[in-house]
Amino acid sequence: MLFRDIIGQEATKQQLRQSAREGRIPHAQLFTGISGIGKLQLALAYAQYLNCPNRTEEDSCGTCPTCLQFQHLQHPDLHFAFPIVKTDAGDTCDAFLEPWREIILDKHYFDLDDWYRALGVETKQGMIYEKESQEILHKLSLKAYGNGYKFMIIWQPEKMNIASANKLLKLLEEPPAQTVFLLISEHPEQLLSTIQSRVQTIRVPRLETETIAQALTREGVPAANAADIARIANGSYLIARKKADESEENQQELRDFIALFRDAYTVGMYKDPQKKYESLKRLRQWSLEMADSSVGREKQKHFLQYAQQQVRENYIRNLSQPELNYQLAAEREFSTKFAPFIHDGNVEAIMNQLETAEKQIEQNGNAKVIFFDLCLQMIVLIKKPRK
């Protein structure tokens, strides 16, 4: 990975290049920030830059044997750890290196949902298991292939189980010679505090809206659409790319959101008992479909995050300040009629219920109970009067 191939992030690139030129290479660094802003890409470009024998002031040469091996993610001194789901294929990351390399080289920007989809295990939640920490120790105990550094890139270290995290802590306390740990995290607060204290944190900022729009335009998205999507993406190129693709998953989340609140409104506000009964039946069916094991907890969490974002957008819409709204055309169309029902009297409670449901799903709660309870709560909250 070359620095010039990464979208935006010029200040962070300069920070990394300068540390390399000055020989200030912390043995453990933590790249933090939201999904889809280039954290993993920066770590890969940094590792390649450090080991490139012909690097310039601005970038790796990109043509030497070391660079070519790094660009194909096959350099002997480049190691990875990432969340997996134990299958017949194996129970350590080495068993999943082929799809891991493919998703980086093909998609470049991706998140946990994309990774689980690549593994074909969307219905489960991945983890970095204790055995992986033993593999890390073994790999880093070996002599470096070249004269440069050995790298251990840990993607989503917050997914380490406690045993694995404790073993990593010991490695960070007594790191092998010429070894650099590069941790890529979206939720650093979930890491052990002792791990956080032993890494140098690099906070990767959200991408500029104009930078995202330009990148989308280069990929063939019409300029007007690119500008609209870039605003909605809120600094994440990954979100922008998914919005631009208008995938069925994005459309389905909007349909699920509309179904939840339309039927909750009917049950809560209509006087016709037959309409109430029919809507309640649909809500029950909706909760069962959302809780189905084929959906998977990551998708369930993603929908609840999407719902929170849409509730916020509908509330903001009431302020009549369109520059503060971040919605696509289909979302805006629904909000035209729905927004008045999200107000000071219920917005906070609705957001709290959605956030609670997300946390309960994260904690492996009973999805059928969680989603049906959410439906019942929305029936009550949607009819609350304004303050």
HUGILIN-V78800 format. One record per helix or strand of 3 or more residues. SS is the DSSP state (A for helix, B for strand). FROM is the first residue (numbers start at 0). LEN is the number of residues. If there is no record, write none. Layout:
# HUGILIN-V78800
SS/FROM/LEN
SS/FROM/LEN
This chain:
# HUGILIN-V78800
A/2/3
A/9/12
B/27/5
A/38/13
A/64/7
B/77/4
A/92/15
A/111/8
A/129/12
B/149/6
A/156/3
A/161/12
B/178/7
A/187/3
A/192/4
B/199/4
A/208/10
A/222/11
A/236/9
A/247/22
A/272/19
A/296/21
A/321/3
A/328/13
A/346/16
A/366/16
